[in-house]
């Protein structure tokens, strides 16, 4: 029994010291590295308590206490728990009941939407109650099987005894804690990519490509996930990737090597400022997966939801507008511009689209919010534009 109280005490110390300045996962790694006596099993329980706290904190009384940690664990658990069995057996027997019943059992009268206090900021078609409920659960792990590897990847998952669901062609959902590194060749056979992120590829499929290789610039490339998807969908392309720091592009380079992508051009540029370096003009497709609040991914990183400042929404919106307007200058007549965020806020989504339509000659083909909260996935926004071949 004492060790379970010890888990709670350690979690309380972590939460009281943590300030949100870095990802919680990174912070916990540092804590555990400095305390070698905390074993692997103990780390798992302590981490779970911390994450559950940040998921449910807005529903609970402050400050963090053992009772509140137990309540948070109960709210976020969908199956029985070793900690609950020891510290709150009656709660452990009812972990599978609906969230509303759990809150009633705990005497919590706050509405579930309290978890996500940004109703007036949401993009159209985002359900407040659904996204709030999703923040209480860790999303699944998703992979996109690359062309030619579907059969072999599925066979390897079955052979390894890994539980999985095939959601649609080449999209597989797995439990969040699944370790795939020794099972399949990550980036070569399959890419770790959220379900909704994969769905943005449906807009790439609307692009009319000719017989020659398409000139494509992934202008906020990060680790290159959208570039790899573009290679798999478009097939023939002349690829340019860019980001703001060399370290980011070095990580991309390693990923591309594994993915078998060799012919591409990389450059460092800050598109938030006028006069930044851009590739040769006449790009036929520009992918702009812009920096954003990440609000569509907060079920993975609940600490970011907890510490988020509403003033950041307009700051991100201004940044996105600057990046997009500077990137568009490299677009060829008849070319396509694909704008993507992992945000559910209209200032970062529809309002940026409206700004681009007002300030450029772009024409909107389609915009869509890809909500993943019903299948334990992230939510993303994407808009596809075309620059007319002739401008009046």
C-alpha positions as CSV (number, residue, x, y, z in Angstrom):
1,X,0.0,0.0,0.0
2,X,2.8,2.4,0.9
3,X,4.3,2.3,-2.6
4,X,1.0,3.6,-4.1
5,X,1.1,6.6,-1.7
6,X,4.7,7.0,-2.7
7,X,3.7,7.2,-6.4
8,X,1.2,9.9,-5.5
9,X,3.7,11.8,-3.4
10,X,6.3,11.8,-6.3
11,X,3.6,12.8,-8.8
12,X,2.6,15.7,-6.6
13,X,6.3,16.9,-6.4
14,X,6.6,16.7,-10.2
15,X,3.4,18.6,-10.8
16,X,4.3,21.3,-8.2
17,X,7.8,21.8,-9.8
18,X,6.8,21.6,-13.4
19,X,5.9,24.9,-15.1
20,X,5.0,23.9,-18.7
21,X,8.2,25.4,-20.2
22,X,9.0,22.1,-21.9
23,X,7.1,19.0,-22.9
24,X,6.0,17.0,-19.8
25,X,7.5,13.8,-21.3
26,X,11.0,15.5,-21.5
27,X,10.6,16.8,-18.0
28,X,9.8,13.4,-16.6
29,X,12.8,11.9,-18.4
30,X,15.0,14.3,-16.6
31,X,13.4,13.6,-13.2
32,X,13.8,9.9,-13.7
33,X,17.3,10.2,-15.0
34,X,18.3,12.0,-11.8
35,X,16.6,9.4,-9.6
36,X,17.9,6.1,-10.8
37,X,16.2,4.3,-7.9
38,X,12.8,4.8,-9.5
39,X,12.3,1.6,-11.5
40,X,10.6,1.2,-14.8
41,X,7.3,0.1,-13.4
42,X,7.3,2.9,-10.9
43,X,8.0,5.4,-13.7
44,X,5.0,4.2,-15.6
45,X,2.6,4.7,-12.6
46,X,4.0,8.1,-11.7
47,X,3.8,9.3,-15.3
48,X,0.3,8.1,-15.6
49,X,-0.7,10.0,-12.5
50,X,0.9,13.2,-13.8
51,X,-0.8,13.0,-17.2
52,X,-4.2,12.2,-15.7
53,X,-3.8,15.2,-13.5
54,X,-3.3,17.6,-16.4
55,X,-6.2,16.0,-18.3
56,X,-8.7,16.4,-15.5
57,X,-7.2,19.3,-13.4
58,X,-9.9,21.8,-14.5
59,X,-12.6,19.6,-13.1
60,X,-10.9,19.1,-9.7
61,X,-10.1,21.3,-6.7
62,X,-6.7,22.8,-6.4
63,X,-4.0,22.2,-5.2
64,X,-2.9,18.8,-6.3
65,X,-3.5,16.2,-3.5
66,X,-3.5,12.4,-3.3
67,X,-7.3,12.4,-3.3
68,X,-7.3,14.6,-6.5
69,X,-4.7,12.4,-8.2
70,X,-6.9,9.4,-7.5
71,X,-10.0,11.2,-8.8
72,X,-8.1,12.2,-12.0
73,X,-6.9,8.7,-12.5
74,X,-10.5,7.4,-12.1
75,X,-11.9,9.9,-14.5
76,X,-9.3,9.1,-17.2
77,X,-9.2,5.3,-16.8
78,X,-11.3,3.0,-18.9
79,X,-10.2,-0.2,-17.2
80,X,-9.2,-1.3,-13.7
81,X,-6.1,0.2,-12.2
82,X,-3.6,-1.2,-9.8
83,X,-3.4,2.2,-8.0
84,X,-7.2,2.5,-7.8
85,X,-7.5,-1.0,-6.5
86,X,-5.2,-0.2,-3.6
87,X,-6.4,3.3,-2.8
88,X,-10.0,3.5,-3.9
89,X,-11.5,0.0,-4.5
90,X,-15.1,1.3,-5.1
91,X,-13.9,3.6,-7.9
92,X,-11.8,0.8,-9.4
93,X,-15.0,-1.3,-9.9
94,X,-16.6,1.4,-12.0
95,X,-13.9,2.6,-14.4
96,X,-15.8,1.5,-17.5
97,X,-18.9,3.6,-16.9
98,X,-19.5,6.8,-18.9
99,X,-17.7,10.0,-18.0
100,X,-20.9,11.8,-16.9
101,X,-21.6,9.0,-14.4
102,X,-18.0,9.2,-13.1
103,X,-18.3,12.9,-12.5
104,X,-21.6,12.4,-10.7
105,X,-20.0,9.6,-8.5
106,X,-17.2,12.0,-7.5
107,X,-19.7,14.8,-6.8
108,X,-18.3,17.0,-9.6
109,X,-20.9,19.5,-10.9
110,X,-18.7,21.3,-13.4
111,X,-19.7,20.6,-17.1
112,X,-17.3,18.4,-19.0
113,X,-16.6,21.4,-21.4
114,X,-14.8,23.0,-18.6
115,X,-11.8,21.0,-19.7
116,X,-11.5,22.9,-23.0
117,X,-12.5,26.6,-22.2
118,X,-12.2,27.9,-25.7
119,X,-15.7,27.4,-27.2
120,X,-15.8,30.8,-28.9
121,X,-12.4,30.2,-30.6
122,X,-13.4,26.8,-32.2
123,X,-13.4,26.3,-36.0
124,X,-16.7,25.4,-37.6
125,X,-17.8,21.7,-37.2
126,X,-15.7,21.2,-34.1
127,X,-17.8,19.7,-31.3
128,X,-16.9,21.2,-27.9
129,X,-18.2,18.3,-25.8
130,X,-16.5,15.7,-28.0
131,X,-13.1,17.4,-28.0
132,X,-13.3,18.1,-24.2
133,X,-14.0,14.4,-23.6
134,X,-11.2,13.4,-25.9
135,X,-8.7,15.3,-23.8
136,X,-9.3,12.8,-21.0
137,X,-8.0,9.9,-23.1
138,X,-4.6,9.2,-24.6
139,X,-5.0,8.9,-28.4
140,X,-4.0,5.8,-30.3
141,X,-0.8,5.3,-32.3
142,X,-1.4,5.5,-36.1
143,X,0.8,4.4,-38.9
144,X,0.5,4.9,-42.6
145,X,1.7,1.9,-44.6
146,X,3.8,3.1,-47.5
147,X,3.1,1.8,-51.1
148,X,4.1,-1.8,-51.7
149,X,4.4,-2.8,-48.0
150,X,0.8,-3.3,-46.9
151,X,0.9,-7.1,-46.9
152,X,4.3,-7.4,-45.2
153,X,3.5,-4.9,-42.5
154,X,0.2,-6.5,-41.6
155,X,1.9,-9.9,-41.5
156,X,4.7,-8.6,-39.2
157,X,2.1,-7.1,-36.8
158,X,0.2,-10.3,-36.6
159,X,3.4,-12.3,-36.1
160,X,4.4,-10.0,-33.2
161,X,1.1,-10.5,-31.6
162,X,0.3,-6.7,-31.7
163,X,-3.3,-5.7,-31.4
164,X,-4.3,-3.4,-34.3
165,X,-7.2,-2.1,-36.4
166,X,-7.1,-1.4,-40.1
167,X,-9.2,1.8,-40.4
168,X,-8.9,2.1,-44.1
169,X,-6.4,1.3,-46.9
170,X,-2.9,1.6,-45.5
171,X,-4.1,3.3,-42.2
172,X,-3.6,1.2,-39.0
173,X,-4.4,2.1,-35.4
174,X,-2.5,0.6,-32.5
175,X,-2.4,1.0,-28.7
176,X,-0.6,4.2,-27.8
177,X,2.2,2.4,-26.0
178,X,3.0,0.0,-28.9
179,X,6.7,-0.4,-29.6
180,X,7.2,-0.9,-33.4
181,X,10.9,-0.3,-33.8
182,X,11.9,-4.0,-33.8
183,X,8.8,-5.1,-35.7
184,X,8.7,-3.0,-38.8
185,X,11.1,-0.7,-40.6
186,X,9.8,2.7,-39.5
187,X,9.8,5.3,-42.4
188,X,10.7,2.7,-44.9
189,X,7.7,0.3,-44.6
190,X,5.4,2.6,-42.7
191,X,5.3,6.1,-41.3
192,X,4.1,7.0,-37.8
193,X,1.4,9.5,-38.7
194,X,-1.8,10.4,-37.0
195,X,-5.1,9.4,-38.7
196,X,-6.2,13.0,-39.4
197,X,-2.8,13.9,-40.7
198,X,-3.1,11.1,-43.1
199,X,-6.5,12.4,-44.1
200,X,-5.0,15.7,-45.3
201,X,-3.6,13.6,-48.1
202,X,-7.0,13.5,-49.7
203,X,-6.4,17.1,-50.7
204,X,-3.1,16.2,-52.3
205,X,-5.1,13.7,-54.4
206,X,-7.1,16.6,-55.9
207,X,-4.0,18.0,-57.5
208,X,-3.8,17.6,-61.3
209,X,-0.3,16.6,-62.0
210,X,1.1,16.4,-65.6
211,X,3.5,13.9,-67.0
212,X,6.6,15.6,-65.8
213,X,7.8,15.7,-62.2
214,X,5.9,18.2,-60.1
215,X,8.0,21.0,-58.4
216,X,7.1,20.7,-54.7
217,X,8.2,22.9,-51.8
218,X,7.5,21.8,-48.3
219,X,8.1,25.1,-46.7
220,X,7.7,24.2,-43.0
221,X,8.9,20.7,-43.3
222,X,9.8,19.8,-39.7
223,X,10.6,16.1,-39.7
224,X,9.3,15.6,-43.2
225,X,6.1,13.6,-42.7
226,X,4.1,15.6,-45.2
227,X,6.9,15.4,-47.7
228,X,7.0,11.6,-47.4
229,X,3.2,11.5,-47.9
230,X,3.5,13.7,-51.0
231,X,6.2,11.4,-52.5
232,X,3.9,8.4,-51.9
233,X,0.8,10.1,-53.4
234,X,2.2,12.2,-56.2
235,X,5.1,9.8,-57.1
236,X,7.0,12.0,-59.4
237,X,8.2,15.3,-57.9
238,X,11.2,17.6,-57.6
239,X,11.2,18.2,-53.9
240,X,12.5,21.2,-51.9
241,X,12.2,21.2,-48.1
242,X,12.9,24.1,-45.7
243,X,12.6,25.0,-42.1
244,X,13.9,27.6,-39.7
245,X,16.8,25.7,-38.0
246,X,19.6,23.4,-39.2
247,X,18.9,20.9,-36.4
248,X,15.4,20.3,-37.8
249,X,16.7,19.6,-41.3
250,X,19.3,17.2,-39.9
251,X,16.6,15.2,-38.3
252,X,14.7,15.3,-41.6
253,X,17.7,14.1,-43.5
254,X,18.0,11.0,-41.3
255,X,14.4,10.2,-41.8
256,X,14.6,10.7,-45.5
257,X,17.6,8.3,-45.7
258,X,15.5,5.6,-44.1
259,X,12.5,6.5,-46.3
260,X,14.6,6.2,-49.4
261,X,14.2,9.8,-50.5
262,X,17.5,11.0,-51.9
263,X,16.8,13.6,-54.6
264,X,15.8,16.8,-52.8
265,X,17.0,20.2,-52.0
266,X,17.1,21.6,-48.4
267,X,17.4,25.1,-47.2
268,X,17.2,27.1,-44.0
269,X,14.8,30.0,-44.1
270,X,12.6,32.2,-41.8
271,X,9.4,32.8,-43.7
272,X,7.9,34.8,-40.9
273,X,9.9,37.8,-42.1
274,X,10.0,39.5,-45.5
275,X,13.0,38.8,-47.6
276,X,13.6,35.3,-46.4
277,X,15.3,32.8,-48.7
278,X,12.9,31.0,-50.9
279,X,13.6,28.3,-53.5
280,X,13.5,29.0,-57.2
281,X,10.1,30.4,-58.2
282,X,7.5,28.6,-60.2
283,X,6.8,25.9,-57.6
284,X,3.8,23.9,-58.7
285,X,2.8,22.8,-55.2
286,X,3.7,24.5,-51.9
287,X,2.9,22.6,-48.7
288,X,2.6,24.9,-45.6
289,X,2.2,22.9,-42.5
290,X,2.4,26.0,-40.4
291,X,3.5,26.4,-36.7
292,X,0.4,26.6,-34.6
293,X,-1.1,26.2,-31.1
294,X,-1.3,22.5,-31.5
295,X,-4.8,22.6,-30.0
296,X,-5.9,19.7,-32.1
297,X,-3.3,17.5,-30.5
298,X,-3.8,18.4,-26.8
299,X,-5.2,15.0,-26.0
300,X,-1.6,13.8,-26.5
301,X,-0.1,16.7,-24.6
302,X,-2.6,17.7,-21.9
303,X,0.0,19.8,-20.2
304,X,-0.1,22.2,-23.1
305,X,-3.8,22.6,-22.7
306,X,-3.4,23.3,-19.0
307,X,-0.7,26.0,-19.5
308,X,-2.0,27.5,-22.8
309,X,-2.5,31.3,-22.9
310,X,-5.4,32.5,-25.0
311,X,-3.4,35.5,-26.2
312,X,-1.2,33.0,-28.1
313,X,-4.0,32.3,-30.6
314,X,-3.8,35.7,-32.3
315,X,0.0,35.5,-32.2
316,X,0.0,32.2,-34.0
317,X,-2.5,33.6,-36.5
318,X,-0.3,36.5,-37.4
319,X,2.7,34.2,-37.7
320,X,0.8,31.9,-40.0
321,X,-0.4,34.8,-42.2
322,X,3.2,36.0,-42.6
323,X,4.6,32.6,-43.4
324,X,1.8,31.8,-45.9
325,X,2.0,35.2,-47.7
326,X,5.8,34.9,-48.1
327,X,5.7,31.3,-49.3
328,X,3.0,32.0,-51.9
329,X,5.3,34.3,-53.8
330,X,7.2,31.2,-55.0
331,X,4.0,29.7,-56.5
332,X,3.8,29.2,-60.3
333,X,0.6,30.2,-62.1
334,X,-1.7,27.2,-62.1
335,X,0.1,25.9,-59.0
336,X,-1.4,24.7,-55.7
337,X,-1.0,25.9,-52.1
338,X,-1.8,23.5,-49.3
339,X,-2.2,25.1,-45.9
340,X,-2.3,22.8,-42.9
341,X,-2.5,23.3,-39.1
342,X,-3.0,20.9,-36.2
343,X,-5.3,23.5,-34.6
344,X,-9.0,23.6,-34.0
345,X,-9.1,27.4,-33.6
346,X,-10.8,29.5,-36.3
347,X,-8.2,32.3,-36.1
348,X,-5.5,29.8,-37.2
349,X,-7.7,28.1,-39.7
350,X,-10.7,29.8,-41.5
351,X,-9.5,33.3,-40.7
352,X,-6.1,32.6,-42.3
353,X,-7.8,31.2,-45.3
354,X,-9.9,34.4,-45.6
355,X,-6.8,36.5,-45.3
356,X,-5.0,34.7,-48.1
357,X,-8.1,35.1,-50.3
358,X,-8.1,38.8,-49.6
359,X,-4.4,39.4,-50.0
360,X,-3.5,37.1,-52.9
361,X,-4.9,35.9,-56.2
362,X,-5.4,32.4,-54.7
363,X,-8.7,30.6,-55.2
364,X,-10.0,28.2,-52.6
365,X,-10.6,24.6,-53.8
366,X,-11.6,23.0,-50.5
367,X,-11.1,23.6,-46.8
368,X,-11.9,21.0,-44.1
369,X,-11.4,20.3,-40.4
370,X,-10.5,16.7,-39.9
371,X,-11.8,15.8,-36.5
372,X,-10.3,12.7,-34.9
373,X,-11.7,12.8,-31.5
374,X,-14.3,10.1,-32.2
375,X,-11.6,7.5,-33.0
376,X,-8.9,8.6,-30.5
377,X,-7.0,10.6,-33.0
378,X,-5.8,14.2,-33.4
379,X,-7.8,17.0,-35.2
380,X,-6.3,19.0,-38.1
381,X,-7.3,21.7,-40.5
382,X,-6.3,21.9,-44.2
383,X,-7.2,24.1,-47.1
384,X,-6.2,23.7,-50.8
385,X,-5.9,26.7,-53.0
386,X,-4.9,27.2,-56.7
387,X,-3.3,30.2,-58.3
388,X,-5.1,30.8,-61.6
389,X,-2.9,30.3,-64.7
390,X,-4.0,33.8,-65.7
391,X,-4.7,36.6,-63.3
392,X,-7.2,39.3,-64.4
